[in-house]
Amino acid sequence: MELFTTSWAALRRAVHELPEHAFSLPSGCRGWLVRDLVGHLVIDAQDVLITLATPAETAPTADALSCWTPTPTPPDGTDPHDALTVRLAAAYEDPGLLRDHLEDLGGAAERAALLAEPDLPVATQGMSLTVRDYLHAYVLEWTLHHLDLLAHLDPEDAAAPPPVEGLAEARDMVERRLRVRLPAGWSDADALRRATGRESLTDAQRAELEELGPRGEMLPLSFG
């Protein structure tokens, strides 16, 4: 629960620190500009508010790990939902309006998370899971998107990176979900980018994954 707040606050601060021209640069999400990624974060904040206000009628059917479905095909921005996100983000025109809307909704989502009962089952995307697990799943979401936000920015434009505790937990979540430990020599940020297809693998890096066995050979896999 605390790490959700830490990761989310850090991501919103990073957005706040971006110069306006950075919103027109590519993000780490294929097919999306930084502007589009921030628009997606607005939708994520709405989803948090909606889910925390939607008690489940069944016992939990998923947890913070099983709610993720890794796939070999990364999103490319052409899916109808992704394309809608692009159009919505473009409608803001002024990056300041998009930034302010994220902070308004994001702050409300953070406050709602702090007030929520951790063991209450909530419903989202056809699943039910406890508030604790639902928010914990977002630690991975926020951390990956924090890396996406900074992926192609010039050093002088880049905001602060994700918190180290969020990076470490997100890496552990990916490794547990995939049931494989990524190469120990990779930093947490590099491991996340490479395992989820956000960074192209060199021949040497691919060989390191192949040494991990069949599960390593399956990588990269997209987590969203």
N, C-alpha and C positions, 0 to 999 in steps of 0.2 A: 504494500500500500504506500509506504513512504518512498520507495524507489519510483513508483509511478509519478508521484508529485515532483520528485527531483528531476527525472528525465523530461517530463512535460514542461516544467518551468524553464529548464535549460534550453529546450528547443524553441520555446516562445521568445526567450531572450535573444537567441541567435537570429531569429526572424526580425526582431526589433532592431538589431544592430546592422542589418544589411542596408547598404546604400540603395537608392531607388533603381539605379541602372542594373544592379545585380538581379532584379526580378525578371529581366529579359534574357538572362544567361541560361544555358542548359543546366538541368539538375541531374542527379544520379539515377533518376527514373527515366528509362528510355521513352522518348516521345514527349516528355514533359519539360517545360521551362521551370525555373525556380518559382515563377508566378503560379504555375499550375500546381506545383507541389504545395504551395501555401494554401491554395484553394482547396486542395484535398485535406489539408489539416483542419480547415474550417469545417468541412463535412465530418471529419473524424470527431471533432469536438461536439458537434451536434449529435453524433451517434452515441457518444459517452453520456450525454444528458438524457437522450431518449432511453438508452438501455438501463441506466440507473433508476429511471422512473417506470420500468416495466418489470415488475416481479414475475418470476416464472411460476407456472402452475404445476410443474413437475420437479422432481429431484434433479440435481445437476447431471447432464449427459456428457459434459466435456470439462476439461481443465485448461490451465494456461498454456499447456503444450499441445494437447490433442486438438485444440481449436484451430491450429495451424495445419494447412494441407500443402506441403511442399510440392512444387510442380516443375518439370523440366523446361516449361515454356514461360519465360518471363513476360510480363505485360509490356506492350509496346505503344500504349496510348491510343490504340484504335478500337478497343473494346467500347461498346456504347456508353457504359458508365464512365470510363476514363475520358472519352471524348466529351461527354457532358461536363466533366470537371474542367476541361480546357476552356469550354465556352463560358462557363460560369466565372472562371478566374479572369478571362478577358473582359467580361462585362464590368469589372470594377474600374478598369482604365487607370485610375490613380492607385499606385502601389500602397500609398498611405491608407487608403480606405480599406484595402484588403488586410493590411497589417492590423489596423484598428479593430476590424471585425473579428480577426483571429484572437486578439487579446480579450475582447469582450466575451466571446463564446468560450475561449480557452480558460479564462479566469473563472467563469461560471462552472465549467466542467471540473476544474480543480477543486473548487469549493464543494461541489456536489459529491465528489469522490471522498473528500475528508469527512463529510457528514453521513456517508452511506454505512449501512450495517455490513461488515465484512463477510459474514456467513450467509447473507440473504441470497437465494438463487434468483438470478435475473435472466431474461430471455433476449436473445439476439441472433439473427441469421439462422434461425431454425434450431438453435442450441439453447440449452440452459446451463449456466455455470454460476458459481458463487461470485459475488462482487469482488472478493479477494483475487480469484483466478482471472476474472475478466480484466481487472485493472493490471494485474501482473502481465497478462499477454501484451498489453500496450507498452510495456517497457521495451520489448523487442521492436514493436512498431515505431515508437518514438526514436529509438536509437538508430535504427536503419534509416529513417527519414532525416534524422539530424546529419548523418553521413551523406545522404543524398543532397541535402541542402548545400553542403559545402563542396561537393564533388568537383565542380569546374570553376570555382571562384578564384580570382587572382589573390595572392597572399595578402595584399593590402585591403581587400574587400572581405576576407573570410572572418566570420565571427568565431566565438569560442567553440571548441569541439565538444562532443558529448561528454558527460561526466564519466570518469574512469570506472566508477562502480556500475553505471548503466552499461558501459561497454563490456565489462567483465560478465555481468549477468546475462546480457543479450547473447554473448558468445556461448555461455553455458547452456542457455535455452536452445540455441541452434544445435549444439552438439548433442544434447539429450534428445531432442526431437529426431535427429538423424541417426542417433545411436552410434556416433563416431566422434573421436577426439581429433580435432584439427591439429596440424603440425605445431608443436610447442614453440618453434622459432618464429611463428607468425604473431604479430601484435594482434590485440583484440580487434582493432579497427580493420586491419588487413584481412584477418580471418573472416570477419563478417562480410566484407566486400567481396572476397573471393568465393566463399561458400555459397553466396546468394546471387552470384552472377553479375555483381555490380562492377567488377574489375576483371579484365581479360587475364587469363592465366598464361604464364610463360610455360615453355616446355618443362623447365625445371620444377615449377610449382605443380604442374599436372602430374609429374612423376612422383612428387611428394605425396599427393593425394592417392595415387595408385598404390603406393606402398602401404596405405591404410586398409587395403582390401576392397572387396566388392562395394561397400558403402562409400568409400572414398572415390571409387571410380564413377559413381553416379553423379558426383558434383560437377558443376554447380547446380543448385536447385533454387527456384524462386520462392521467397516467403512473402511476396507482395511488394 
